Amino acid sequence: MLGTAMTRRLKADGYTNIVTRKHSELDLTRQADVDSFFSVEKPEFVFLFAARVGGIADSLQHQADAFTINTQIAVNVISAASNSGVEKLLFTASSAVYPDGIPQPITEDMLLSGTGSRNLGGYAFSKIVGLKLCEYYCKQYSDDFKAVIVPNLYGPNDRGSTVMPMLFRKFSHAKMAGEDSVSVWGTGGARREFLHVDDLVDALLYLVNNNMDETYINIGSGVDISIKELSLLIKKAFGYSGEIIFDTSKPEGVMQKLLDSTKIKAMGWMPKISLQEGISILVKEYSGEPKRAN
């Protein structure tokens, strides 16, 4: 989702020398292959989006896989970028890197201020490795390698298993199949912050073109919403008339994780797409209707 959004934006802005690779074409967990790619392509700017990521159930069941694969990706790509003289690198991490139970909204200095996320441990710690690698390469080699910490992303081409695409699939299927209820994990009380992928792409390009003093920075909408409220918004957008059943036997993760994005907003960047607008755009995509013109 994020890679296609960035490629779409770069092409719209007139960039032509864009280098991408699918997993089937380049396995980022293989150091020799990554080194060869950088040696041949010699990119100037790198956006590191690749990751093994899933929802709560997947993260609980595959913590070793998530930690190993994502750590390998970070180490291989960041070291190869440094060795090949990459001018700028931006690494993406999620708000899962922050500890549970800390004051809200979360500022950047709260990283490593407590225990990690209980439900997303393997994934979260691998992303912390990436964040710290950027910091260490900056300090030791003076590389301009920075990281961003983002909330739940959503937008076109989202085929993941996180909360937003799962809810869209559930309500879309229930509407088309005429089902009388939709089951949602947890109590509905957990709160999440969402950022449209096009807003994140806009922020990343803003950071590339404006010097960023911090090694890592939060990029969020600044607004969170309960899973119950989100479910009702999506239900209304689809015109679904059935019941929402909250399955309290299922996990729902940490109850709140809202980012403090004061630093990037002070630099002059602001998100443009509201949650309501973003949901409306996605419903049209699921329904096969024309999308909003950029």
Stockholm file with secondary structure:
# STOCKHOLM 1.0

chainA/1-294         MLGTAMTRRLKADGYTNIVTRKHSELDLTRQADVDSFFSVEKPEFVFLFAARVGGIADSLQHQADAFTINTQIAVNVISAASNSGVEKLLFTASSAVYPDGIPQPITEDMLLSGTGSRNLGGYAFSKIVGLKLCEYYCKQYSDDFKAVIVPNLYGPNDRGSTVMPMLFRKFSHAKMAGEDSVSVWGTGGARREFLHVDDLVDALLYLVNNNMDETYINIGSGVDISIKELSLLIKKAFGYSGEIIFDTSKPEGVMQKLLDSTKIKAMGWMPKISLQEGISILVKEYSGEPKRAN
#=GR chainA/1-294 SS CHHHHHHHHHHHTTCCCCCCCCTTTCCTTCHHHHHHHHHHHCCSEEEECCCCCCCHHHHHHCHHHHHHHHHHHHHHHHHHHHHTTCSEEEEEEEGGGSCTTCCSSBCGGGTTSSCCCSSSHHHHHHHHHHHHHHHHHHHHHCCCEEEEEECEEECTTCCCCSHHHHHHHHHHHHHHHTCSEEEEESCSCCEEEEEEHHHHHHHHHHHHHSCCCSSEEECCCSCEEEHHHHHHHHHHHHTCCSEEEEETTSCCCCSEECBCCHHHHHTTCCCCCCHHHHHHHHHHHHHTCCCCCC
#=GC SS_cons         CHHHHHHHHHHHTTCCCCCCCCTTTCCTTCHHHHHHHHHHHCCSEEEECCCCCCCHHHHHHCHHHHHHHHHHHHHHHHHHHHHTTCSEEEEEEEGGGSCTTCCSSBCGGGTTSSCCCSSSHHHHHHHHHHHHHHHHHHHHHCCCEEEEEECEEECTTCCCCSHHHHHHHHHHHHHHHTCSEEEEESCSCCEEEEEEHHHHHHHHHHHHHSCCCSSEEECCCSCEEEHHHHHHHHHHHHTCCSEEEEETTSCCCCSEECBCCHHHHHTTCCCCCCHHHHHHHHHHHHHTCCCCCC
//
